[in-house]
Each structure stands twice: as C-alpha cells, then as structure tokens.
Amino acid sequence: MSKKRFGSRMLAALLAATTLLSQSTPLTHAATEPEKPGIETKKLEDQFKKQEEAHTEFTDLGNSYARKAVNRLAALHMIGGQGENRFNPQNKISRQDIAVLLTKVIGLQPTEIEDAAFEDVPLESPYAPYVYGLSELGVMNGRSEHTMGALDPLTRQELAVMLSRLMKEAAITKVAGQTPVAYSDEEEIADYAKTAVEEVTNQRWMQGASGKFNPTGTVTRAEAAVIAERVLDARYLQAEQVKYKIDVERLSLAAGTSQRLKVSSISGDELPFTPIFAFDRPELGTILADGTFVARSTAGKGNLTVTVGYKTTTIPVEIKDAGKPAVEKAEDTPKTAPETSSKDSAAKVDESKIVVEGEKPDADTGATKTEATKPADPKEEANEPTKKDELVNIAPGSYTSVATLGTPDSYFQELEKKYPGPVGGLVTPTEDWTGYHRQFGRKVTVELDQAKPLERVALTFKQQKSSGITMPEYMEVEVSRDGKVWSYAGRAVHDVSVKEDKLVTRTLSVTLPDVNTRYVRVSFPVKVFTFARQLEVWAKTDSEWNNGAVLLPPPNPAKLEEAKQAGRRVENMLLAYSGEHGEIGTWTKEDFLPMVGYRTVDGYMRDQMFDTILFLPYQTIPATKESWTKYMNDLFGSNKQLDALNQAMREYNRLRGTLYTTPTQENVVLALPYPNASQTNFGQLDEKKPSLSFNPAGIGEEQAYLNRKAALEWYFQELMKRWNREGYAYLKLEGIYWFHELVEDSAPKERQLIRDMGSMVHDEALRYYWIPYFGSPGVSEWKSLYFDKAFLQPSYYSDKPVGIDRIQGVLDVVNKYDMDIEIEGDRKIYNDPKFYQTYYNQLVATHKLGMDKNNVHAYYFGSKTLLDSVKSTDPVKRAVYDDTYKWMRGRFDRTEFFEGSEMP
C-alpha cells in the first residue's frame, strides 16, 4: 500500500478514532476563540488533568477474572465501555475493535495510505488507521481481497494467528514450550493456525479451558482485555531490557558532509522499537529520522542521543572545519539569541536578580517584575507558521498545559510568576525566557489544531549559574493521537557542566520518524531555576520515511510513579557497605530482595521493608583517586550493588503485582568518600598538574582546603555522570551522604568544605545526609552545615558498659536539635547474649520513648546481618528480622528489658 498522506478523509478518521474503545471526553477547543492564542489557561490544565486521571468505573465487572486488566487498560485509555458505565465483558469483540486494541498496546503509530483496500473499512472510518496499520505490518489480513470482515466476531484461532505475527513484527521473544500442550480439540484447529496456537500457548497469552482451545469460539471483550494486558506487559519488558548496538562510538565529520548511524539488535533480530535520534546543537547540524547526521558549515561539538525503548546512548559529535578549531562549548551562545528580548517583549526577565532559595540577596538585587507589554500583533505572530529547512513550525498559537512533576507548591509558583515569558506561552517564537522554579520538573503538553506528520520537537534552554539558572539534564518527548493514549518518543541530552559559569544556551531537539499526531508532551527536570523558550513542533507536508512501521513504547510506568513519588521522604534507610571484603561487601539481587521487601516465614513478600539504601564504602578506604575510582566502578558494576538493587526492586514489584501499574521505586543515597587531611598524594585530577595533597604542611591551609574541595567535586561529577548514564528504572537518587561521622576541627577549613559540598548537592536538587555519633563534634550545628537530615548514632550497641539511660540521652539530643536516630546491630546478635540483649533493649527503650513512631530512621547492621536472620530456621534468630520489621512499623510489643545474660 502507498504510504502517502491521507488528506482530509484520513484526518477525519483520526479525529473520530478518539471515541473507539474509550468513552473519555477528548480535549476540545473553546467554543469561542481565546483572547490570547496559546495562553496556558487554568481551564485547559484542568482538562488535561481530568483526562489523564479519570476513567470509567464499570458497574458490570463484579468479580470478573478480567476486572484488573480492564481497569488497568481503561486507566491508560486503551479500552473503554459500551455506554452507561458498562463494559459488557461477555460481549463478542469484533475484528476492527481488536485492531484498535492491539495497535495501542504495541505502540504502532498510524499508517497513512491513499486508497482503501477494504470496502468495509473506508478511509473515513475511525477504525481505518488501526486496521490498515496492522494490515501493512502483516499482522491482520482481510477475509478476501476486498473485505476485512471488520464487524465480524473474532475467533480464538484468528486471534492466535494475529498474536503470533505480532510477536514476530514486534520482535517479542517467543518462549519455547518444554512439553507441548495437547488440546483435546486439536483436530479442530485449522492448519494455518496450529503453529500460532502452540506459540501463544507457550507464551501463556492464550491457554484455553478444560483442556480445550476452542479455536472457532469467539473472543469476548473480557478475554481480549486480559490478553491485551499480557501483550502490554511484554512490551514494557522489552522497553526496559532492549539490547542494541550502534556502529560508531563517536561522530567526527567535516562541515557540510553527512554520515548515517546504524542501530541494530545485538541478537541480530529486528529491533522491537523504532530508534529515535536527538541532538543538542542544531546550529551545527541535523539528525534525520533514519539516523543520518547532516553537518552544517559551523565547526563545534555536540551530543547525539539514540533512544530505543527506554534506553538511551549518547554519541559525541564533532564538526571540523579545515583550519578552524571546534567551537568551545561554554562560549557558543549564538549572537542572534540575546539574553533578553527587545522592546516588544511580553515580560522582561532580569535573571541577574534571581534569588536562589536559601541564599541572602544583596540589598540592591531583589527580584523585580516589569509591566507586560503587548506585542504589536500577537495573533498574527502566533498564527503565522515559521519555515525552516522545508519544515513548518506548527506550535505557535497552539493550546498548551504546564504541570509540575512533583506536588505543586504555592510558594515556588509565586516566585515563578516573576518570569512568565511571552504572552502567547512557551510555543511563541520569541526571544523571551519563561522561568520555572523547583517542584522537580515540568511536563508541557501541546494540543495542535489537527493531526500532522511531525518530524521534530525542539526546546531551547539556558544556563547562567551566576543567576541560579541551570540546564535541565535532559528533555523527553511523548506523542499521542488523541491526548489519552501516549507513546514515549525518546530523550535529548547535553554535556553542559553544572559548574559552567558562562552563559550557555542549548536547543534540545528530538527527531520523530514520520509520526502523525495531534498531541505532543515535553518533560524536563527542574532543580532550582530552569529557563526555557521557543517550544517548536516541526511538521512536513510530504513524508520521506521509508523505514517501515513506527513502533514506540508506552510511557515508562516507573517514570510516571517517580513523578508521583517526587519529594517522598525517607522513612527507613539501610546502610549497605560495599567495595571490599569479598562476598560480605558484594550485594546481589537475592541479598537486597528481603531488605527492600518484608518476606514472611512462608516466603510471601508482604510489605516494603527499607525504603532507602545508603551505599557507602568501608572506613578503611584510602583517600586516593585510585581507591575512590575503584569503589565507584564497583558501585556501578554489573549484577551487584546498584544494579542488583535495581533488579531486586523489579522483582519486588513483580511479586507485589505493581510492576506495570504503580511500581515502587527505592530511594538511593550515595556517599562522598572523606578526603583525609593527612593524605599528601591523592593523585592527579589533571595530567598536567601534580598530585593533590590534602595536608596543609608545606602547601598551607587554604591550598589544602582547595585540593580537598577539588577532589570531592571531581568525584561527585563522575558519580552523577555514572548515575545518569545507567538510568535505573526502579531507583530514585534521593541524596548524598557526608561520610565522616564528626566535624574534624584539625582538618583545613572543614566546616567550609562541608558547606561547599552541601551547596553542590543542593544544586542537583538532592538532599544532604549525615550520621554523627553520640557526642561527636558538630552535632549541635548540623543545620548550619547545610545538612537536610542528620541521624544520631546512639553508640549504645557497644562492648563498653554503656547504660540504658543512654537512650534517654539520645532522645534529649534528638529533640533538642531536631535530629533523627540510627538503630545499630551486627552479627554478634546471634551468638553473644550481651549483644543480643543490647540490640533488643535498644528497641524496647526507643519504643517506650516513642522514637519508633515519631522519627525517621537509619539502620547499621555491620553488613548483611539481617540476611542471616531471614534465612535462619532458628525461631530466635529469625525473630530478629521479624521484630525489626515490627519496630519499623510501630508494632513492636515488647516492653520489658533483657537483663544479665538473658537470651531466649
């Protein structure tokens, strides 16, 4: 079939398709034209919010086996009822209805044709994009040359064949059956469907009932929902675990030339998703949808991003011009992009007067807000398309909605109003910047006037650190035909350092592979202040895409849950030492699983256990660059430490049934190793400079302090690069831990160094943690050292004769200085009555004083102490794990102290 544009008939079909399988009301324009085209109105934001959150609660599902699948698909707007809040689960599903459902769950983007091959699916039919899409993909064939049988009920063997073809086209790994299932009605299965029935049975997508497959029986709406959910889960798994390779690690080409990147599956099979390409410096070149990079005449360096599924790879790009050096990244702000707009600016922004929260402004630098000035003709400006490279920017004048990724905060929103941007909103082609303040990030949804074949989405950001403005780490793009069912279209990144002081602008641009859509969503994180302008959506009149069907994954559920959980406070943090001591210091998936989830004696994963893991090195780690690098490499190693925790959280969510619905993410806190002031040979940060010394002898206190600071800044930047590169789906970086347990007054400018690190951590919108011991120097001043949370070690679990009154002393300090507490134990609990007694008396005392309910907690267990308890068949030993869980949940019921050598 031809892949030319539909024209008006197909456009009508796409718009009408919003009613299929979903009764949710789509977004509509106001009855009258708004006063300001593109303005971000509260009314429209409410529409988007209701549209995303609401779905029909069906009254006729009862205890149906399909209830969970139906509700989940309905929440994703992939399926709907048949009026009057009824789903009619036992009604038969038609062939055209299954086309809609399967298209949505596999992420197939609309196919565009010129002629309708099937008489019963005309171009104006709302089912046409779905039926012809699956037909062109080879998944769905007609009953005859000119008839699809669109309204016919779908038989089970027909569905089996469609699913088998779907597995092949979507590169879903087929599961080989160990023992072939013998259906008693196997002879009734048509020859063309026998292999398909075997495949879907092995896949556990379709399994029949009472030993029969019932091949000619019709598929009910309930059955279709259950099967579609299984396909959707398979797609989520593919998106998480897709393995691919790129034929180059970096691009280096002359100005005016081009080179095509080849992205392929490591296994040699077809890729399950269409690769998406992005670039961060369009003034240097353009990345086309097929991976061809076309260099312009300007020399410079940039970053190309490849997304397949949920995984991304960054390719450095350098454009060379004979006789001219590449443009340095910090000095590449185009002269045509002034910092503020001209006199027709909607609202001037004086970034130099931004006051970052927590800092005291100078007397003459308070932020001011100027009067808005209306453009000469804003309507004409918004509606006149901007042409560029044969593309048309169709964003100006479109309706937009801006929502926070975290919980909206009225105080931050009030500060944000000082930098409102242009009258027409972020889609207005103007030099004015729009400021966004904290609240974790933003998602900007653009509703175009009609569905268009899109080719590129771009948004420009700036960094001006002196004003508290930093670049977001990335920009992500999603697309939707109806504003309800979304597909993830990849991300763009850059390499502007958070330490860069010069003014820098970057236009992050994601190229789309012939996606015909009406709704576009752009998301980006916001640490302190993020400034953006000119959200562009480029469309092309004629398609040049010849690379087959476009398959994109749905939005990552872990990312969606991360947005919901943004700002969730730590409740129970486990210290996990690693990097030394062989097996004891190597955490595996199996080690972490009963730590992140409470596992009952009979093996059930009942509840969450520790919601946060603090990774830290052993105290013996040397203060050398080599040792710190070795520890970091171990931390990010395969199948251990962070990777093992991510795997454990995935399994936890699977066991809890939340893997693809509302997956729980584990908080992670990472430690900064301590730059011991006695170290005279840390190592070289710059091969042209000598090894750093932290010892003030011979170099002075100021230089020793600067060297310590430089080493920590280097480590932190490397740590963040590694973390961002890994992209753990089930982990959330919560904060950074200051490793030393006291303020070392003898160290060069120790307090200033601690505060410097706090500012650095806060610049990344992370929290700063500390765990000092009872009586350590600096406990009373922890807040002035910029820590967000400090846990006090009771230092009661000890071989020293410390009395139980220590716990009361701990409570006094905790209350006086607004701290939290750490619970302590180690392996001696199991074989020494004194330490068993000490551990339990700690729990009893803190319980009696209410510290188990009113505080956030950290837990030190040496290393894997609780794992011994989890695995033990000894009821006394096992009780240590169970009682710790009860204490965490405020359900610990022992009130009597152990005395002497008492031990059960």
Buried (B, 14 or more C-beta within 10 A) or exposed (E): EEBEBBEEBBBBBBBBBBBBBBBBEBBEEEEEEBEBBBBBBEEBBEBBEEBBEEBBEBEBBEEBEBBBBBBBBBBBBBBBBBEEEBBBBEBBBBBBBBBBBBBBBBBBBBBBBBEBBBEBBEBBBBBBBBBBBBBBBEBBBBBEEEBBBBEBBBBBBBBBBBBBBBBBBBBBBEBEEEEEBEBEBBEBBBEEBBEBBBBBBBBEBBEBEEEEBBBBBBBBBBBBBBBBBBBBBBBBBBBBBBEBEBEBEEBEBEBEEEBEBEBBBEEEEBBBBBBBBBBBBBBBBBBBBBBEBBBBEBBBBBBBBBBBBBBBBBBBBBBBBEEEEBBEBBEBBEEEBEBEBEEBBBBBBBBEBBBBEEEEEEEEEEBEBEEEBEBEEBBEBBBEBBEEEEBBBBBBBBBBBBBBBBEEBEEBBEBBEBBBBBBBBBBBBBBBBBBBBBBBBBBBBBBBEEBBBBBBBBBBBBBBBEBBBBBBBBBBBBBBBBBBBBBBBBBBBBBBBBEBEBBBBBBBBBBBBBBBBBBBBBBBBBBBBBBBBBBBBBBBEEBEBEEBBBBBBBBBBBBBBBBEBBEBEBBBBBBBBBBBEEEBBBBBBEBBBBBBBBBEEEEEBEEBBBBBBBBBBBEEBBBBBEBBEBBBEBBBBEEBBBBBBBBBBBBBBBBBEBBBBBBBBBBBBBBBBBBBBEBBBBBEBEEEEEBBBBBBEEBEEEBBBBBBBBBBBBBBBEBBEBBBEEBBBBBBBBBBBBBBBBBBEEBBBBBEBBBBBBEBBBBBBBBBBBBBEBEBEBBEEBEEBBBBBBBBBBBBBEEEEBEEEBBEBBBEBBEEBEBBBBBBBBBBBBEBBBBBBBBBBBBBBBBBBEBBEEBBBBBBBBBBBBBBBBEBEEEEBBBBBBBBBBBBBEEBEBEEEBEEEEBE
